[in-house]
Amino acid sequence: MKGDSVSSTSGIYGTQGIPDSLNTPPALYEPCEWLDHQGKFWIFGGSELTTNYGALWTFDPLSSMWTWMSGSSSPNQNGIYGVKGTPASTNLPGARFCAASWIDSSGNFWMYGGYGRASTNAVGGLSDLWNYNLLTNEWTWVNGSNIVDAAAVFGTQGVSDTINTPGGRLETAATWVDDSNNLWLFGGILCCSASGNMNDVWKYNVSTNQWTWMKGSNVPNQPSVHGTKGVPAASNTPGGRRIYSHWKDEQNKFWIFGGQESTNDCFGDLWRYDPATNEWTWMSGSNLPNTLGNYGTQCAFDSINAPPSRMENRYYFTDSCSNFWMFGGTNTASNTYRNDVWLYDPALNEWKWISGSSSTNQDGAYGTKNVPSVTNHPGARYGGVAWQGPNETLWLFGGNGYDGDLNIGELNDLWRFDPDSACIICETENLSLTSFSALDTTICEKFCVDFVDASTSNPLAWEWIFSGGTPSSSIDQNPLQICYQIPGTYDVTLITTTSSGNDTLTLSDYITVYPTPAIPTITQNGYTLTSSPAASYQWQFNNIDIASATNQSYTATQTGFYTVTIADSNGCTNAATVYVLITGMMDLINDDDFSIYPNPSSGTIFVVWVSGLKRGEIIINVLNTLGQEIYSAREMVSDHLVKEIDLSTIAEGIYFIEIKNEDTSARKKIVLTK
């Protein structure tokens, strides 16, 4: 679909924030990945040989374009941590690979650890927890250390604590989000003073910002205790291992497959963890390392089928029928790479070989870009990432493996796999053929959303229902400009009609609408303007952005209208405008030299000059807020001046009294009331 058919390419970044058909990430090994609520694919970081990256990318499968979203296009950048817990446009995680990642129930991205750079040039295991907000395009350093190789603090098993931390950790992708929005993590390498493969289970509570060591050992390189296949037990545990493929089932239970233990051996065992009972169950596969597995008949379930032992198989997803998918990986004990596709049905507890070769170390067959063919296949590889795309497609990106020229190296190719109709993903009656997406699922109030029908049943008619939207319904295939006026979360329903009947899909809480922040208050001190507090600021002069004017305060340099647009933590904005008159005059420091009374006045004012001007002629002007002269008089000054000015015919408002001669000028404000 995208990228290059040869390894070790540098990529094309384009313009940050702008999608382009030419854009593509560089060849990457072990980036971390997310799938957002709009169906877009995301990656961060990754490495190529000794080079670590810290850029964030997104790919839209509908437009087939990559966008470089944040971070540097240069490698090996240090992190910019900012203030812990405070989002900022300048915050950036350091370049890294092998990090763990999650997406929470609100659609925010989370990332932990990996191997790379923290706040200094030192390279090592990372223990920092980051949050990324898609609406604001801002990172927040939430928890953990901003230095490398921080030690783990386990505390008491089952007890949360503010000082608990999994420590500098890499080579784990085994992460889950439970039904209560807690983040879970298993195993990986504890780095680096007490390095080794871990089998510990951790839980992070987003609300309390605390880690809890839930299960497993706090000592590296523990062996597996398989117990009896299919029987949970408190003593069961996978061994300390580098772990990659993982899934969550409909019962909120967590699954892992294979991985590498400390002896360099790889496994092909399938495990299930129940967070409710805090127990592991060995579900499938052998309890011996480096097994060859059993492929059986392609596209057929069988109780004896089993994928060969492997690690670095981060290519995984769960389909709409809760089947688990997996692609590729490597066995370091035999130095073999794979490009096979497997599906596991947890209800049957059986594997099915879907596609790819049962042999190892296969080169890539790229064919023609964007043209599907039964002869196309990615080369055998490990260390890349995958996503579920529209209509149950499998998408995979990069890793280390065979390109189209039989060379081994880092890759940046993006592939889409459309399962053969002979390999049924799930029973037709359980699979809804109605599908849709929105270009935005998190918006601010009074904003609008465009919806796209992605149904595969060739509908003849469409009926949309938009809870909380205006309009509240539509019969268009792709409704545009559905607007949401009130903050909240809203369901969206699509009913499609085909020659076979109707099919309905409702996505609960699909649209999240955030409130608009209050209009900011601008205070003026001299020519310095200060906004009321917000998450971010942008100052404008006469409706044009002022470059780099993104602080809470800004000093005006010319007469005109100044606007500050503020944003809150959700990316919602509001604005306020003031007029600033720059006269080039200095206000008098001592009010005894120059005074105006009464002030405010209903019409007649007296200007009193006590001292400070040399004898001679002066000019007294009255100016409105646009700098226009509405009154002017010339006076001869000796030692003292009292000037009466009648402003009773002038509209109420704010005016300025200006006094000047050839050497000195001064200005004061007067308020007229009627």
Stockholm file with secondary structure:
# STOCKHOLM 1.0

chainA/1-674         MKGDSVSSTSGIYGTQGIPDSLNTPPALYEPCEWLDHQGKFWIFGGSELTTNYGALWTFDPLSSMWTWMSGSSSPNQNGIYGVKGTPASTNLPGARFCAASWIDSSGNFWMYGGYGRASTNAVGGLSDLWNYNLLTNEWTWVNGSNIVDAAAVFGTQGVSDTINTPGGRLETAATWVDDSNNLWLFGGILCCSASGNMNDVWKYNVSTNQWTWMKGSNVPNQPSVHGTKGVPAASNTPGGRRIYSHWKDEQNKFWIFGGQESTNDCFGDLWRYDPATNEWTWMSGSNLPNTLGNYGTQCAFDSINAPPSRMENRYYFTDSCSNFWMFGGTNTASNTYRNDVWLYDPALNEWKWISGSSSTNQDGAYGTKNVPSVTNHPGARYGGVAWQGPNETLWLFGGNGYDGDLNIGELNDLWRFDPDSACIICETENLSLTSFSALDTTICEKFCVDFVDASTSNPLAWEWIFSGGTPSSSIDQNPLQICYQIPGTYDVTLITTTSSGNDTLTLSDYITVYPTPAIPTITQNGYTLTSSPAASYQWQFNNIDIASATNQSYTATQTGFYTVTIADSNGCTNAATVYVLITGMMDLINDDDFSIYPNPSSGTIFVVWVSGLKRGEIIINVLNTLGQEIYSAREMVSDHLVKEIDLSTIAEGIYFIEIKNEDTSARKKIVLTK
#=GR chainA/1-674 SS CBSCSSSSCCCBCCSTTCCBTTCBCCCBBSCEEEECTTSCEEEECCEETTEECCCEEEEETTTTEEEEEESCSSSSCCCBCCSTTCCBTTCBCCSEESCEEEECTTSCEEEEEEEEESSSSCEEEEEEEEEEETTTTEEEEEESCSSSSCCCBCCSTTCCBTTCBCCSEESBCCEEECTTSCEEEEEEEECSTTCEEEEEEEEEETTTTEEEEEESCSSSSCCCBCCSTTCCBTTCBCCSEEBCCEEECTTSCEEEEEEEETTSCEEEEEEEEETTTTEEEEEESCSSSSCCCBCCSTTCCBTTCBCCCCBCCCEEEECTTSCEEEEEEEETTTTEEEEEEEEEETTTTEEEEEESCSSSSCCCBCCSTTCCCTTCBCCSEESCEEEECGGGCEEEEEEEEECTTSCEEEEEEEEEECCCTTSCSSCGGGCCCCCEEESCSEEETTEEECEEECCSSCCSEEEEEETTEESSEECSSSCCCEEECSCEEEEEEEEEEETTEEEEEEEEEEEEEECCCCCCCEEEETTEEEECCCSEEEEEETTEECTTCCSSEEECCSSEEEEEEEECTTSCEEEEEEEECCCSCCCCSCTTTEEEESSSBSSEEEEEECSSSCSEEEEEEEECTTSCEEEEEEEEESSCEEEEEECTTSCSEEEEEEEECSSCEEEEEEEECC
#=GC SS_cons         CBSCSSSSCCCBCCSTTCCBTTCBCCCBBSCEEEECTTSCEEEECCEETTEECCCEEEEETTTTEEEEEESCSSSSCCCBCCSTTCCBTTCBCCSEESCEEEECTTSCEEEEEEEEESSSSCEEEEEEEEEEETTTTEEEEEESCSSSSCCCBCCSTTCCBTTCBCCSEESBCCEEECTTSCEEEEEEEECSTTCEEEEEEEEEETTTTEEEEEESCSSSSCCCBCCSTTCCBTTCBCCSEEBCCEEECTTSCEEEEEEEETTSCEEEEEEEEETTTTEEEEEESCSSSSCCCBCCSTTCCBTTCBCCCCBCCCEEEECTTSCEEEEEEEETTTTEEEEEEEEEETTTTEEEEEESCSSSSCCCBCCSTTCCCTTCBCCSEESCEEEECGGGCEEEEEEEEECTTSCEEEEEEEEEECCCTTSCSSCGGGCCCCCEEESCSEEETTEEECEEECCSSCCSEEEEEETTEESSEECSSSCCCEEECSCEEEEEEEEEEETTEEEEEEEEEEEEEECCCCCCCEEEETTEEEECCCSEEEEEETTEECTTCCSSEEECCSSEEEEEEEECTTSCEEEEEEEECCCSCCCCSCTTTEEEESSSBSSEEEEEECSSSCSEEEEEEEECTTSCEEEEEEEEESSCEEEEEECTTSCSEEEEEEEECSSCEEEEEEEECC
//
